[in-house]
Amino acid sequence: MIPGSSSIPRSGKADPGDFEGAPRVGDPYRMKASDEPSPRLRKRVVDTELVKRAQHGDREAFGQLAADLAARFLPVARRILRDLDLAEDATQRALVATWRDLPRLRDPARFDAWSYRLLVRACYAEGRRARTWSPNLRVLPADEPVAPDGFDAIHDRDQLETAIRRLSVDHRTVLVLHHYADIPLDRVAEILEIPVGTVYSRLHHAMRAMRASLDADARPARAEATS
C-alpha cells in the first residue's frame, strides 16, 4: 500500500460532467464551468520541502503528495484512456512508481513534470495491456438526466466522444495534457520527453483529425435534412 493513500475506488461510473453539451472544437475539453482546469494546475508552485521530506522516507509527507496527485491524475488518465477502469489502474500504477522512484529525482522543483511523465507511461502501459487482454472495454458512460428536448446535445456529445476516441494515443495525450490539464506546450514536451515542435505537430494533427471526424459525422445528417 502506498503511504498515506488508499487504492483508487472503482465507482463503476464516470463523473456526469464528461462531455455535456456541444463544446467548441477549438477547445475540446472545456465542456462547462465545472470542467474547467483547476487554477492550481495553471500556476502550481511545487512544495519542494515536502518533496524532499518524502524523498527521505517521510511517509506523512508522501501521503500529502499522493492525495494531491491522485486527485489530478485520475481525470487526466480517464481522458487519455477513455475507460474508467483503465484510468484507475493507471493512476494507481503511477502512484506506486512515484513512491518507488522518488528518491532518484534529482531536482525536487521538477516534481510535477516528472510525476506526470510517470502517469503518461502508466497510461500507455495500461492501454497496451487492455489491447492485449481485454478487447471489450467499459467506456465512460453518459449517465446524466436528459431533458425532453436534449437529443441534439446528446448527439453532439456522442460525436465528440467518437472523434476523440479515433485519435491515436499520442495525439490524445497531447490534447488532454494541454487542453484539459492546462499544461503549457513546453511543459508537455518536457513530460513526454519529445521536442516542442513535435508537441505542436501532434496537437495540430489532433485538432485537424477531430474537425474532419466531426465534419464527416455531420454530413449524413445534413444530407438527410436537405433531402
BELFEN-V961942 format. One record per pair of residues at least 12 apart in sequence whose C-alpha atoms are under 7 Angstrom apart, sorted by the first residue. I is the first residue (numbers start at 1). J is the second residue. Records with the same first field share a line. If there is no record, write none. Layout:
# BELFEN-V961942
I=J + J
This chain:
# BELFEN-V961942
2=96
3=59 + 62 + 63
4=59 + 60 + 62 + 63
5=63 + 66 + 67
7=92
8=88 + 92
13=141
14=84 + 140 + 141
16=142 + 143 + 144
17=35
19=31 + 157
20=157
21=153 + 154 + 156 + 157
22=153 + 156 + 157
25=211
27=179
29=179 + 180
37=180 + 181 + 182
41=181 + 182
42=182 + 183
46=109
48=108 + 109
51=108
52=108
55=102 + 103
56=103
66=95
70=91
73=91
74=87 + 88 + 91
76=176 + 181
77=90 + 91 + 123
79=176
80=169 + 172 + 173 + 176
81=123 + 127
82=139 + 140
83=137 + 138 + 139 + 140
84=139 + 140
86=126
90=119 + 122 + 123 + 126
91=119
93=122
94=118 + 119 + 122
97=118
98=115
113=187 + 190 + 191
114=191
116=191
117=191 + 192
159=214
163=210 + 213 + 214
164=210
167=206
171=202 + 203 + 206
174=199 + 202 + 203
175=203
185=199
